[in-house]
Amino acid sequence: MILSDHDIKIAIATKRITITPKPDLATQLGSCSIDLRLGRQFRIFDHSKFAYIDPKNTTLTATMMKDVVVKPSEPFMLQPGDFVLATTMETLSLPDDLLARLEGRSSLGRLGIVVHSTASVFDPGWRGMIVMELGNLGRMPVALYPGMRICALTFEELSSPADVPYYKKKSAKYVGQNKPEASKISQEK
């Protein structure tokens, strides 16, 4: 079952869902979702220094990306064909019986901006900053401003609480993240 706006408001008020800083429900709450705002932290590939990506090379995946932090009023220019990791302004904590799905916003999709490639599900028990996989599928650069509504979260109830929520998984590679982290796929066996 997907939570309605009514249920999202209750879940936030009772701290079942924790979003920090607290969202402005008048502008961020939809009928079954809540919009999150673009943060200032980005992680971009330094593709001119590397010939390819090797997911098994632990050093390479971390060193082939660099951090970029933009000023609050400064846009981040997402070039055509580029792929970057970006954060929202908000952090999220979920209970053990609720998952969140990250969705793009139609207004940005109509400009060629996608906000996730594959990582759209935040498992029950998620705690941390939201990191998005931004891409520009268009032919022109797009200015993205910190604070703009960039994505939406919907929430789905599980039939029962998860036996092993995300924060308890031994394989949870991104638990508690507070910035866009490079892929940790090389840690998988």
N, C-alpha and C positions, 0 to 999 in steps of 0.2 A: 504494500500500500504506500502510495506517495503522499507525503504530508501536504495539506492545504496551507494557504496563508494563515488561516486561523490557528492551525496546529503548530506552524513554525513560530508564530508569535508566542504561543504558550510554552513551547520547548525552549525558546530563548529566555523568556521571563523566569522559568523555573530552573534555568541553567542545565537543562538536559542537553541542549546544544549550546556551546560557548563560542562566541565569535568576538574577538578582541582586535581593535576597538569595537565597541558596540555599534551595530549598523543603524543608520537612519532609516527606520521602517517606512517612513513616508515616501522616500525616493528609491530605496533598495529592495523593498518587498514586492514580489509579484504574486500572482494568484496561487502559484505552487512552487515558488523558487525565491531565492534571495540573491541579489546582485552583489558581487565583490568588486573592489576597486583596485586598479593597477598600483603596484608598489614602485619603488625607486631602484630596486636591485635587478640586474640582468646578468646573465652568464652567456657569453658569446664564443663561438668557435673561432680560433685563430687559424683559419684554414689555409692561409698563405704559407704557414710553416710546416704543414704536415701533408703527406701524400694521400693518406687514407686513415680510417678509424679501425683499430684492432680492439674489439670488445674484451679480449682476454688479457690485454696489456694494462695492468693496473696503473702504472705511471702515466702512460700516454693519455688515458681518458681524463685524468685530472689536470694534466699540464697543457692539454690542447685547447682548453677553454680559459677565458679570462673574465674577471668580474668587472662590471661597469655599474656605477651608481650615478644616477642623474639627479640634478637639483630639483627641488619640488616643483618649480615652474617651468622646467626645461623638458622638451619632448625627447623621447627616444625614437630615433628614425629607424623603422623596420624596412629594410631594403627588399626589393623583389627577390624571391627565391631564398631569402634568409630564414634561418631557424635559430631561435634563441630560447633560453630558459628565463622566465620572469616570475616575480612574486606578486602576490596580492598585498594590499596594506594589512589585511586581516589574517589572524591566525584562527585555527579551528580546533575544537575538541568535540569528539563524538562519543556517545555512550556505546556500550557493548552490543546494543540491539538496534542500531541505526547506521545506515551507510549514506554517504553523500555522493552525488554524481555532478561532475563539473561539465557545464555546457557552454558553448560559445553564445555570443549575442548576435542576433540577426543583423543589427545595424552595422556591426564590424565585419561580419561575414560578407555583407554586400560590398565591402571595400576590399575583400580578398584576404582578410585576417582570420586565421584559424587559431583557437586557443588551446587545443590539445590534439596531439597526434594519436595517442593510444591511452594515455594515463588519465582516464576520466573518473575512475572509482576511488573514493576514499573509504577504506575499510572501517568497519565498526571498531571503535577504540582508537581512531586516528587522533593524534595530537601533534600539532605543529603548523608551520606556515604552509600556505597553498603555493605550490610551484606549478606554473603552466608551461606548456610547450607551444610557444608562439611561432607562427609561420606566416609569411606573406606570399600568397599564391597569385597576387596581382602583378601588374607590369609597372606600377609606380610605387615609390616609397610612401609609407604611411606614418604620420606623426602620432605617437602614442604618448599621452600625458599622464604622469602620476596623479592618482585620485580619480581618473575617469572610470566609469563602470566598464569592466573588461569581460566579466564572465558571470555565470549564474550557477548556484548550487541548488539541486533538488535533493530531497531526503526520502529514503525508503526504509520502512520498518522491516526487520527480520522476523521470522516466525518465532524465534526465541533468541536470547542473547548468545553471541558467539562464544564457543568454548575457549577459543584462543583469539582474543581481540588483537588488533595490530600491535599495540604497545607491548604485548607479551610474546610476540613471535620472535624466535631466535633469528629468523631470516629477515626481520624488518630493517631494511637498509636506510630508510629515510625518517625514522621516528624522531620527533622533536626537531626536525630541521628548521633553521631560522634564516636561511638564505638559499638561493638556487644552487643545488649541489650537482656536480657532474654525475653521469651515469655510474652506478656501482655494479654493473652487470658482471664485471670481472671477479667479483666476490662469490658468484654462484659456482657451484660445483657441477 
